[in-house]
Amino acid sequence: MMTQEQCSHRNNVQSSEKPQVYKVGIYGWRKRCLYFFVLLLMILILINLALTIWILKVMNFTIDGMGNLRITEKGLKLEGDSEFLQPLYAKEIRSSPGRPLFLQSSRNISVNIVNSNNQLLTQLVTGSSGFKARGKMFEVKSTSGKLLFSADEQEVVVGAERLRVMGAEGAVFSKSVETPHVRAEPFKELRLESPTRSLLMEAPKGIQILAEAGDIQAICRNELRLESKDGEIALDAQRIRLMRLPEGKASSSSSSSGTRQTVYEVCVCPNGRLFLSLAGAGSTCQINNNVCL
């Protein structure tokens, strides 16, 4: 046990010692560097804020969108002229009500339709060389939904009431043509021509050639043949003229020295050839049958 004298001595020793104080903080050059970096950071924040405000002002950023680009409930609305430097992917592109949609390109404009495997199905290309369309089928319809034109690998269908060819050379068909009616415009001529080959018209129930207010001419270089296998050939007219028929000449023994006659009779050779013979009291075909030789 400590005595009273020892305790008092210890207290006197502790009271004689002064308390030590430790300084907390940054002083000297460290403090100056800290203030410099804080000031530099504030300057950068002010510059960044000024640039952000300037960009928002120049790009015309608003709550509804940016510049001519507006964000609506139905999508994006773009006003004025726009230029796309990369491909544009959209579900629907349309103009404002009452305003046209104008697409312009320095080279060409291509519209491609692909499937899930990125294979090309339909393509529409318009450029300086022309207009090209690629697909399984091409259709043109009127506002009422009527088919005007259709084309696929099997056939080409023209649904309009009239097909008009305005070219000077007309229409050229390398293969056969099947149609129920071929008619020229009013007061215009209709010409069916094959310059280097034959022209064939076939119909199981008949072919009718009608000119209500004009003439019908059939001109050929060689033979013109009218053939009916099971029926007859009828020439129904008030006047029938057979031009340039050869005239048979009677033999010298059967010739008579009468007055010259201007009436002839039409004779038929066994091979079907027709010729004229001077009419007499009886038939003179036997006398003038030298044409049939």
C-alpha positions, 0 to 999 in steps of 0.5 A: 500500500502506498503511503500518503506521502507517496501519493502526494508526490505523484500528484505534484509530478503530474501537475507540473507537466504541460499538456501537448497540443497537435495541429490538425489541417493542411498548411503551407504549400499544400494548402496553396495547391489545394486552393489552386486546384479548387479554383481550376475545377470551378473554372472548368465547371463554368466553361463546361456549363457555358459550352453546354448552354451554347450547344443547347442554344445552337442546336435548339434543344427544347422539351419537344425535341431538337431543332426541326426534329420533334418527338411526338406520341406517334414518333419523330416529326422532322420539319424542313430539309434534312440530310442523312449520311448513313442508312435510315431505318424506319417503319413508316415515312410520310409527309405532313398532311397537305404537303408533298414528300420529296426525296433527293439523292446525288446518285440513287435512291434504293428501297430494299425489303429483306427477310429475317435472314437478311435476304433481299426480297424486293428492291426498288432503285431509281437513279441516273440510269433509270428506274428498276424494280425487282420482286416476285410481282408488280401491281398498279391499282387505281384509287378504287382498288381496280387492277390496272397493271400486273406482272409476274414470271407467268404473265403480264395483265393489263386491267385498263379498259384500253391499251394505247400504244403511241409509238410510231412503230407500234407494238412489236411482239416476239411471240404470239398474242392472245386477245379478244379484240383488236381495234384502232382509234377512231379515224385511225388505221389499224395495221397488222404487219410481219415484215420478215415472217408470216402473220397467222390469226387463229380462232376456234369459233371464227375470225371476223374482220369488219370495216364499217366506214371504209375498205379492207385490203389484202395485198401479198407478193405471191399467192392469196389463198382462201380455203374452207375445209368443211364449209363454203366461201361466199362473196356477197356484194352488189358488184363483184370485180375480178381484175386482171384475169387472163384472156383466152385466145381462140385457135385460128381454126375456130376464130370467126370474123364477126364484129368485136364483142365486149362481153366475156364469160368467166371460165374455170380450168380443172386446176381452179384457174379463172380466165376470160373468154369472148362470149358467143352463141354458146360457151367458148371456154372449150375453144379458149382453153389454152390458158389452162395449159 
